[in-house]
Amino acid sequence: MARSIRWAALAAAAALLMSGCGGGSSSSDDASDARPGSPRPPATAPGTTTGLPASLTAQRLDWGRCKVTADSPAPGGEWQCATLKVPLDWSRPTGRTIGLALIRARATGGDRIGSLLFNFGGPGGSGVAGMPSYAPLVSALRERYDLVSWDPRGVAASEGVRCRDDREIQAAEAIDATPDTPEEEQAFLADAAAFGKGCQKAAGELMAHVSTTDTARDMDLMRQVLGDAKMHYFGISYGTELGGVYAHLFPRNVGRLVLDAVVDPTADTIGHAENQTRGFQRALDDYLKSTGQDPAQGTARIAGLLRRLDAQPLPTSSGRRLTQNLAVTGIVLPLYSKQSWPSLTGALSAAERGDGTALLALADGYNERDASGHYGTSSHSQRLISCLDEKQRPTPQQTKQRLAAFTRISPVFGPFLGWDTAGWCHDWPVPGQFDTPQVSAPGAPPILVVGNTGDPATPYEGARHMADTLGRNVGVLLTWKGEGHGAYGSGSTCVDTKVNTYLLKGTPPAGNTVCS
């Protein structure tokens, strides 16, 4: 598949403003930092690090200037990069290690709290690339925290995986993601299986060790090596699931955790697809209302456009064709941010006139395709990680039985996300590990959970379920009645103030606070 239909739970700011540096360091600029455990049988009990070798826990990070990479320039001189060694297999902590690329900017004020780790979602988003772009939104937090992010295992500079080359990705754009005939279905499933085999060839042994649980254990080692007694963390989108899993494994190590744009921890593979179908349709309805259109009529018109594209793709100025798959991806991207809605209006109007150029440009933006035809790999990492996490593997027959229900939720997005449940991990080379992630965290201090009622990619209901599942007196729900993916930094002074107060002073808002 070119870009998987499952749309990433990835912070929009990090996804669209990709800049930064590669992992590792050049010259060492600062060595003055303070230095002081997977679904397989864990080497450590939750909340402890007993049994880890000193080669891991006492390692010194060689912070230095960030390197230029093939995909992005180095950020400014305030940013430093380093590489953290972690076990490939957490059940064998004395075995082979891999390197995780880290990036940081030191706190600007004198009353430093510690490190604040950021994960921008995906899974598959690069924190090394995304952190410098996101930093202006959290400048108030930098006064008392070092801003730190990283490329999780299997992502970008941390053993990142490319499952197919650019030529193969572009060729796969012609595969119909909503097959109508046995021949199209066979091609769809064959392409899904081929993608998995490509990942297996590229990842090798790593393929079985990129789960969310593995990354949560990496985070706790990171906390120790950074010299922090407690984990202070800001997780966005998929990063909320990662934060919840961390809190479950290490409740006694939790400091101040913010989870914004929350993935529903109670949803399995099918439930997640239904949630996204509902969320994107809700956002499309709101967009259509904002243009003075009746949502039902506007949805029917867009669904009709997609049906026509299924039969006859549109020409574009580049010479490529706008397929049905690319069109729906182009529609999805502007729904992540209300500020992007005008671009959707122009692109849909042009497509109705027979020109697919603008919608194709939006799809290319989401698919990380540049003008030279080179594609990024965050979607490869997304699939690699989520197919190791998720145990449920709906068959094509089970999927077809549910397609009508998906289409009733949304005739625009339902068929794509419905079929995606069959194709996403079809014939995947390694088994999944859980139906739903474990995020209960009894004994942890209050964790701030932020939900946006207009969020398309991680619908609001997930925030309420996360707050409840974290446990009584742990999950604190903050609601914003807004639009777009995520709440913090999206224009609500109410949200930003309450999040900042929690992170800087340790005081969460009252439970069920609503920001209008």
Secondary structure, 3 states (H helix, E strand, C coil): CCCCCCCCEECHHHHHCCCCCECCCCCEEECCCCCCCCCCCCCCCCCCCCCCCHHHHCCCCCEEECECCCCCCCCCCCEEEEEEEEECCCCCCCCCEEEEEEEEECCCCCCCCEEEEEECEECCCCHHHHHHHHHHHHHHHHCCEEEEEECCCCECCECCCCCCCHHHHHHHCCCCCCCCCHHHHHHHHHHHHHHHHHHHHHHHHHHHCCCHHHHHHHHHHHHHHHCCCCEEEEEECHHHHHHHHHHHHCHHHEEEEEEECCCCCCCCHHHHHHHHHHHHHHHHHHHHHHCCCCHHHHHHHHHHHHHHHHHCCEECCCCCEECHHHHHHHHHHHHCCHHHHHHHHHHHHHHHCCCCHHHHHHHHHHCCECCCCCECCHHHHHHHHHHHHECCCCCHHHHHHHHHHHHHHCCCCHHHHHHHHHHCCCCCCCCCCECCCCCCCCCCCCEEEEEECCCCCCCCHHHHHHHHHHCCCCEEEEEECCCCCCCCCCCCHHHHHHHHHHHHHCCCCCCCEEEC
